[in-house]
């Protein structure tokens, strides 16, 4: 009989020690080492998600860290996780407040001696975790990797973090990822904690028709994708602006931890064994390696991920016109392809990979704005927002990151002509006519000003 079952017998009135499992970027049961660690503790278990109120406040860029699309996808993911836990006799407790506010009070109230969570590559998330350990000094903390192909021991072969993706790929391409594991058959019993999963409101202003958050939806998409021929043609279609099957579409579920990247790799290998291994299936793994690179990139560079000069000392030459940034956000620039991409983002919370490169190049090169403004807007809007991938890619475009070429500048007209030759994407998403980037009077002073900061 497990220890938690012996402790649960009504023979003793001694308070039972318990385990706190903090869900964050791992909203699933399958291939979740943090969950398996919690089960192995053989103690009553509290499953927690902290809904941090700061996500919905204006930050230094005048934007929210989490907009309506991200919020709704997160709520769907949490609801799905709660139902999965309930099927195994557990439940998800969603409490409002930061982890620093919520966890110490739970530790004191429920005699928690162990706190477990998945590792997060973000600088601020890691700092919060370290501060928790300083507060709860008598508690054992475990921080396990659940969002990567490789674990930290496998990365030890990279003595100094690779300064370019090419070097990283060369070092890690032939390393076998950690195998995916199944969800636990049973879970320890829950403790009674204030339960607010049903109190989380759905944002009324938006609904994403393409994606539904949650582990069940993610696993369904994996089955559908690898049952089709799409993996064999991925490289031929991946640069398209629009369409369901032109790309894998796993990123929202990966970003929220609805699906394990290790399971995804496993399914890719099974497809190659049962069908064919070609340049397209290779390219899917190539993209997974990019995602992996930016995870460890964020972990390695810490707060420099958000610094204006990036990971080096190069400071871009920029200015800031609030009206330019507003027009970029709203899709009201002189470039139809940029406008269409931004309208799609604002409407659905999603944008193609090619579209992200195009609009980022526009903001950095044509509008000459601070790249961090664009990164912050993506953080607010994208349902597949991932700290390393988002901020790392923006640094890459702006020339302050891991790109040895010192940034990327795309010809916007050529991009539209090449990837939307019939204009179908622009016709679907552009609203109104392209507008001048600036409005000035006869003295060259802006006649419209907007206070964003």
C-alpha positions in Angstrom: 0.0 0.0 0.0 1.4 3.4 -0.9 2.5 5.7 1.9 -0.3 8.2 1.2 -2.9 5.5 1.5 -1.5 4.4 4.9 -1.5 8.0 6.0 -5.0 8.5 4.9 -6.4 5.8 7.3 -8.6 7.4 10.1 -6.5 5.8 12.8 -4.3 8.8 13.4 -5.1 12.5 13.8 -1.5 13.6 12.9 -1.5 16.1 10.0 -0.4 14.4 6.8 2.5 15.9 4.8 1.5 16.7 1.2 2.9 17.4 -2.2 2.2 20.5 -4.3 2.4 20.1 -8.1 2.5 23.5 -9.9 1.4 23.3 -13.5 2.7 26.1 -15.7 3.9 25.3 -19.3 3.1 21.6 -19.0 -0.7 21.4 -19.2 -1.0 17.6 -19.9 -0.8 14.2 -18.2 1.3 12.3 -20.8 5.1 12.5 -20.8 5.1 14.8 -17.8 8.1 14.1 -15.5 6.9 16.6 -13.0 3.6 14.8 -12.6 5.4 11.4 -12.4 7.7 12.9 -9.7 4.6 14.0 -7.7 3.1 10.5 -8.0 6.3 9.0 -6.7 6.2 11.0 -3.5 3.3 8.8 -2.4 1.6 11.7 -0.5 -1.7 13.5 -0.9 -1.4 15.8 -3.9 -2.5 19.3 -4.6 -2.5 20.3 -8.3 -2.2 24.0 -8.8 -2.2 26.6 -11.5 -1.5 30.3 -10.6 -3.4 32.8 -12.7 -1.0 35.7 -12.3 -2.9 39.0 -12.3 0.2 40.9 -13.8 -0.4 39.1 -17.1 -3.4 41.3 -17.7 -1.9 44.7 -16.7 -0.1 47.1 -19.0 3.6 46.6 -19.1 6.5 49.0 -20.0 5.5 48.7 -23.7 1.9 49.7 -23.0 0.7 46.2 -23.7 -0.6 43.2 -21.8 1.5 40.1 -21.4 -1.6 38.1 -22.2 -4.3 39.2 -24.6 -7.8 37.8 -25.3 -6.7 35.0 -27.7 -4.0 33.7 -25.5 -6.3 33.8 -22.5 -9.0 31.9 -24.1 -6.6 29.2 -25.4 -5.2 28.9 -21.9 -8.6 28.6 -20.3 -9.5 25.8 -22.7 -6.2 24.1 -21.9 -6.9 24.4 -18.1 -10.4 23.0 -18.5 -9.2 20.1 -20.5 -6.5 19.4 -17.9 -9.0 19.6 -15.0 -11.3 17.0 -16.7 -8.3 14.7 -17.3 -7.3 15.0 -13.6 -10.9 14.3 -12.5 -10.9 11.1 -14.5 -8.1 9.9 -12.2 -9.7 11.2 -9.0 -7.8 14.4 -8.9 -8.7 18.1 -9.7 -7.0 21.3 -10.8 -7.0 24.2 -8.5 -6.8 27.6 -10.3 -6.0 30.4 -7.9 -5.5 34.0 -8.7 -2.2 35.7 -7.9 1.5 35.1 -8.6 3.2 32.0 -7.4 5.0 34.2 -4.8 1.6 35.2 -3.4 -0.2 31.8 -3.6 2.3 29.1 -2.8 3.7 30.2 0.6 0.2 30.4 2.0 -0.6 26.9 0.7 2.6 25.5 2.1 1.7 26.8 5.6 -1.9 25.8 5.4 -1.6 22.2 4.0 1.7 21.0 5.6 3.3 20.8 2.1 6.8 19.5 2.3 7.5 19.1 -1.4 6.8 21.5 -4.3 7.3 20.3 -7.9 7.0 22.1 -11.2 8.3 21.9 -14.8 11.3 24.0 -15.7 10.6 27.3 -17.4 13.3 28.9 -19.5 12.1 32.5 -18.8 14.3 34.7 -16.7 11.5 36.2 -14.6 9.9 32.8 -14.1 13.2 31.4 -12.8 13.8 34.3 -10.6 10.4 33.8 -9.0 11.1 30.2 -8.4 14.4 31.0 -6.7 12.6 33.6 -4.5 10.1 30.9 -3.5 12.9 28.7 -2.2 14.2 31.6 -0.1 10.8 32.0 1.5 9.9 28.4 2.0 13.2 27.2 3.4 11.9 23.9 4.9 10.3 22.7 1.7 12.0 20.5 -0.9 11.7 21.9 -4.4 12.0 20.0 -7.7 12.3 21.6 -11.1 12.1 19.1 -14.0 12.4 19.5 -17.8 9.2 18.7 -19.5 9.3 21.0 -22.6 12.4 19.9 -24.3 13.8 17.2 -26.6 17.0 16.9 -24.5 17.7 17.3 -20.8 20.4 19.4 -19.2 22.8 16.4 -18.9 22.7 15.9 -22.7 23.4 19.6 -23.2 26.5 19.2 -21.1 28.3 18.3 -24.2 27.9 21.9 -25.3 30.7 23.3 -23.0 29.7 26.9 -23.9 26.3 27.5 -25.3 26.5 27.6 -29.1 26.3 31.2 -30.3 24.6 30.2 -33.5 21.9 27.7 -34.4 24.2 26.0 -37.0 26.7 25.1 -34.3 23.9 23.9 -32.0 22.5 21.7 -34.7 25.8 20.2 -35.5 26.4 19.3 -31.9 22.9 17.9 -31.2 21.5 16.6 -34.4 22.6 13.0 -33.8 21.8 13.0 -30.1 18.8 10.8 -29.3 16.0 12.8 -27.5 14.7 11.7 -24.2 12.0 9.0 -24.8 8.4 10.0 -24.1 6.6 8.2 -21.3 2.9 7.5 -20.7 0.6 9.2 -18.3 0.5 7.7 -14.8 -2.3 5.1 -14.4 -3.2 6.4 -11.0 -2.8 9.6 -9.0 -2.7 10.3 -5.3 -5.9 11.7 -3.8 -6.5 15.4 -3.7 -6.6 17.8 -0.7 -9.5 20.2 -0.5 -8.3 23.6 -1.8 -10.4 26.6 -3.0 -11.3 25.5 -6.4 -11.9 28.2 -9.1 -11.7 26.4 -12.4 -15.3 27.1 -13.2 -15.0 30.7 -12.2 -12.6 31.6 -14.9 -14.6 33.7 -17.4 -14.3 33.2 -21.2 -13.2 36.4 -23.0 -16.3 37.5 -24.9 -14.5 39.5 -27.6 -12.8 36.7 -29.5 -12.8 33.1 -30.4 -10.2 31.2 -32.4 -11.9 28.8 -34.9 -8.7 27.1 -35.9 -7.4 25.9 -32.5 -8.9 24.6 -29.3 -6.7 24.4 -26.3 -6.1 21.2 -24.3 -4.3 17.8 -24.3 -7.2 16.0 -26.0 -7.3 18.4 -28.9 -3.5 18.2 -29.3 -3.4 14.4 -29.3 -6.3 14.4 -31.9 -4.3 16.7 -34.1 -1.2 14.6 -33.9 -3.2 11.5 -34.9 -4.7 13.4 -37.8 -1.5 15.0 -39.1 0.6 11.8 -39.1 -2.3 9.8 -40.6 -2.1 12.1 -43.6 0.5 12.7 -46.3 1.3 16.2 -45.0 4.6 15.3 -43.3 6.0 14.1 -46.7 5.3 17.5 -48.3 6.0 19.8 -45.4 9.1 21.5 -46.9 7.2 22.3 -50.1 4.3 24.1 -48.3 5.7 25.5 -45.1 6.2 29.0 -46.4 2.6 29.5 -47.4 0.7 32.3 -45.7 -2.6 30.5 -45.3 -4.2 27.1 -45.1 -4.6 24.4 -42.5 -2.3 21.7 -44.0 0.6 23.9 -45.2 2.4 23.5 -41.9 2.3 21.2 -38.8 0.3 23.6 -36.6 1.6 22.1 -33.4 3.0 25.3 -32.0 0.0 26.4 -29.9 -0.2 23.1 -28.1 3.5 22.9 -27.7 3.7 26.4 -26.2 1.1 25.6 -23.6 2.5 22.2 -22.9 -0.7 20.4 -24.1 1.6 18.1 -26.0 5.1 16.8 -25.4 7.7 17.6 -28.0 9.3 14.2 -27.2 6.0 12.5 -28.2 5.9 14.6 -31.3 9.4 13.5 -32.3 8.4 9.9 -31.6 5.4 10.1 -33.9 7.6 11.7 -36.6 10.0 8.7 -36.4 7.1 6.3 -36.6 5.8 8.1 -39.7 9.2 7.8 -41.3 9.4 4.1 -40.5 5.9 3.3 -41.8 6.0 5.7 -44.8 9.1 7.4 -45.9 11.9 9.6 -44.6 12.5 12.5 -46.9 13.6 16.1 -47.0 10.3 17.2 -45.6 10.3 14.9 -42.6 13.9 16.0 -42.0 12.7 19.6 -42.1 10.1 19.0 -39.4 12.8 17.8 -37.1 15.0 20.7 -38.2 12.2 23.1 -37.0 11.9 21.2 -33.7 15.6 21.8 -33.2 15.1 25.5 -33.8 12.5 25.5 -31.1 14.9 23.5 -28.8 17.7 26.0 -29.6 15.6 29.0 -28.5 14.5 27.2 -25.3 18.1 26.8 -24.2 19.0 30.2 -25.7 16.5 31.8 -23.3 17.8 29.8 -20.4 21.4 30.7 -21.2 21.0 34.4 -21.9 18.5 35.3 -19.1 17.4 38.9 -19.0 19.5 39.7 -22.0 16.7 38.1 -24.0 14.7 41.3 -23.4 17.6 43.8 -23.7 17.5 46.4 -26.5 21.0 45.5 -27.6 20.2 41.8 -27.3 22.9 39.3 -26.4 25.7 41.5 -27.6 26.6 45.2 -27.5 25.1 46.3 -30.8 22.4 48.9 -30.3 20.0 49.3 -33.3 19.4 52.7 -34.8 15.7 53.3 -34.1 13.3 56.0 -33.3 9.7 55.9 -32.1 6.7 57.3 -33.7 3.6 56.1 -31.7 1.4 56.4 -34.8 3.7 54.1 -36.8 3.5 51.4 -34.1 -0.3 51.8 -33.9 -0.6 51.4 -37.7 1.6 48.3 -37.7 -0.5 46.8 -34.9 -3.7 47.5 -36.7 -2.6 46.5 -40.1 -2.8 50.0 -41.6 0.7 50.3 -43.2 1.6 51.0 -46.9 2.2 47.2 -47.4 -0.8 45.0 -48.2 0.9 41.8 -47.1 1.9 43.3 -43.7 -1.7 44.5 -43.2 -3.2 41.2 -44.1 -0.8 39.3 -41.7 -1.5 41.7 -38.8 -5.3 41.5 -39.4 -5.1 37.7 -39.3 -3.1 37.9 -36.1 -5.6 40.3 -34.4 -8.6 38.2 -35.5 -7.3 34.7 -34.8 -4.3 34.9 -32.5 -2.2 33.1 -35.1 0.1 33.9 -38.0 2.2 31.8 -40.4 5.9 31.6 -39.8 6.5 33.4 -43.1 4.1 36.1 -42.0 6.0 36.6 -38.7 9.2 37.2 -40.5 7.6 39.6 -43.0 5.9 41.8 -40.3 9.0 41.7 -38.0 11.2 42.9 -40.9 8.7 45.7 -41.6 8.7 46.9 -38.1 12.5 46.8 -37.7 13.6 48.0 -41.2 10.8 49.9 -42.9 9.3 51.5 -39.7 12.6 51.6 -37.8 11.0 50.9 -34.5 12.3 49.2 -31.4 12.2 45.5 -32.0 11.0 44.9 -28.5 7.7 46.7 -29.2 6.9 44.1 -31.9 8.0 41.2 -29.6 5.8 42.5 -26.8 2.8 42.8 -29.2 3.4 39.2 -30.3 3.5 38.1 -26.7 0.1 39.7 -26.1 -1.5 38.3 -29.2 -0.1 34.9 -30.2 -1.8 31.8 -28.8 1.5 30.0 -29.4 3.6 32.5 -27.6 6.8 31.0 -26.2 9.3 33.2 -24.5 12.5 31.8 -26.1 11.1 31.4 -29.6 9.4 34.7 -29.7 12.1 37.0 -28.2 14.9 35.0 -29.8 13.4 35.2 -33.3 12.8 39.0 -32.9 16.4 39.4 -31.9 17.4 37.4 -34.9 15.5 39.7 -37.3 16.7 42.8 -35.5 20.4 41.8 -35.8 21.0 41.7 -32.0 20.7 37.9 -31.5 22.1 34.7 -32.9 22.1 35.5 -36.6 25.7 35.7 -37.9 24.5 37.8 -40.8 23.5 40.6 -38.4 19.7 40.7 -39.0 17.3 40.0 -41.8 15.7 42.5 -44.2 12.9 41.2 -46.5 11.7 42.8 -49.7 8.0 43.1 -48.8 6.7 43.4 -52.3 8.8 40.4 -53.4 7.5 38.4 -50.5 3.9 39.0 -51.5 4.6 38.3 -55.1 6.4 35.0 -54.3 4.2 33.6 -51.5 0.8 35.1 -52.4 1.0 35.4 -56.2 -2.8 35.3 -56.7 -3.4 37.8 -53.9 -5.9 35.5 -52.2 -4.4 35.9 -48.7 -4.3 39.7 -49.0 -7.9 39.8 -50.3 -9.1 37.8 -47.4 -7.5 39.6 -44.6 -6.6 43.2 -45.6 -9.1 45.7 -44.3 -9.3 49.0 -46.2 -6.6 50.4 -48.4 -2.9 50.7 -47.6 -2.2 54.0 -45.8 0.9 56.3 -45.6 3.1 55.5 -42.7 3.2 59.0 -41.3 0.9 62.0 -41.3 2.5 65.4 -41.0 1.4 69.0 -41.5 3.3 71.6 -43.6 5.9 72.1 -40.9 6.6 68.3 -40.8 5.2 67.9 -37.3 3.0 64.8 -36.7 -0.7 65.8 -36.6 -1.7 62.6 -34.6 0.0 61.5 -31.4 -0.9 58.6 -29.3 0.4 58.0 -25.8 1.4 54.3 -25.5 3.9 54.4 -22.7 
